[in-house]
């Protein structure tokens, strides 16, 4: 239904007009000021039959009227409320190009006049073309929804400690030589000194083999050569389980893909790997972690995918030194790219680290390869979008206030 236009005059009466009505409509008691100095004019342009429902004639004062014109190509049926009539009829149908003036007598509605369309006059000469109207201004574009933040990488499980080498049995010491007897006086020779006792050693070795380390069997003169513990001068190889009471110190721990589980007996308590950030721990294959894993200091680099039910980041204000609040960093110029890592068929989406580094170097770490702190990047993007939404809301509220002031004025 078209909007009401005010300020028009019809003789000594003021009226409002509703134009281009194409569907069913109801005239309510709130539409006009129901008195004899104001009325409504309705102009219908419907192409299918429609119905206009009138308000109660008893609410309108005597003499209040409506002008209704059917300018469409189908019928318009006027229907009063239950118990009221139009000239004694329950309805009044207007054919195309017909109009009517209906007036309230305080109880019912009656027709003051109804006119049919006259015959068409001859066509006038064509007028000159009018000048073209100016183009309307374009509407503002809607803002895009914020990008969802990426999950943080899960931390890798700790490396299992290497077993210590078994100690070799000590060799028996040679007996000391007896002292030489003093030379006798000429004549009889002095007696020779007694020989020293022989050193103690292993006299019996069970299961001997090349490169096998000897393990005492609990006796003083025999040992066992275990096939599961060998040493070739550079590599100590243990086949089986290792239990260590104490510390294990090494420059590097390497767990191959054959290491599947790190048991509770190993990870109970605190386990420290390395003495500085320069220490490097490498896991080749898959790492399965049951429970929690914490990296207090340093970085975790994973070449592959990290999956977890949830990722959490340390955000306790007690651990932070605040540099600034609500930094104004414009990331709107960043372009999202669709890509695949070289040697990988998985399609991915993200930002080039070099482009991010030009705008905010704090978000990029490393040298080769460069990596992006997507969590902080998305925090800044969301903050930027929130500010733009606030600006748009402020503009909308300002425009709404101006429209209300204009309509109320």
HELIX and SHEET records of a PDB file:
HELIX    1   1 UNK A  264  UNK A  267  1                                   4    
HELIX    2   2 UNK A  317  UNK A  319  5                                   3    
HELIX    3   3 UNK A  353  UNK A  359  1                                   7    
HELIX    4   4 UNK A  361  UNK A  363  5                                   3    
HELIX    5   5 UNK A  374  UNK A  408  1                                  35    
SHEET    1   A 6 UNK A   5  UNK A  10  0                                        
SHEET    2   A 6 UNK A  13  UNK A  21 -1                                        
SHEET    3   A 6 UNK A  38  UNK A  44  1                                        
SHEET    4   A 6 UNK A  65  UNK A  70  1                                        
SHEET    5   A 6 UNK A  99  UNK A 104 -1                                        
SHEET    6   A 6 UNK A 109  UNK A 115 -1                                        
SHEET    1   B 4 UNK A  25  UNK A  26  0                                        
SHEET    2   B 4 UNK A  50  UNK A  53  1                                        
SHEET    3   B 4 UNK A  76  UNK A  79  1                                        
SHEET    4   B 4 UNK A  91  UNK A  94 -1                                        
SHEET    1   C 3 UNK A 204  UNK A 206  0                                        
SHEET    2   C 3 UNK A 222  UNK A 231  1                                        
SHEET    3   C 3 UNK A 212  UNK A 216 -1                                        
SHEET    1   D 3 UNK A 204  UNK A 206  0                                        
SHEET    2   D 3 UNK A 222  UNK A 231  1                                        
SHEET    3   D 3 UNK A 236  UNK A 238 -1                                        
SHEET    1   E 2 UNK A 254  UNK A 255  0                                        
SHEET    2   E 2 UNK A 282  UNK A 283  1                                        
SHEET    1   F 2 UNK A 337  UNK A 339  0                                        
SHEET    2   F 2 UNK A 348  UNK A 350 -1                                        
SHEET    1   G 2 UNK A 364  UNK A 365  0                                        
SHEET    2   G 2 UNK A 371  UNK A 372 -1                                        
END                                                                             
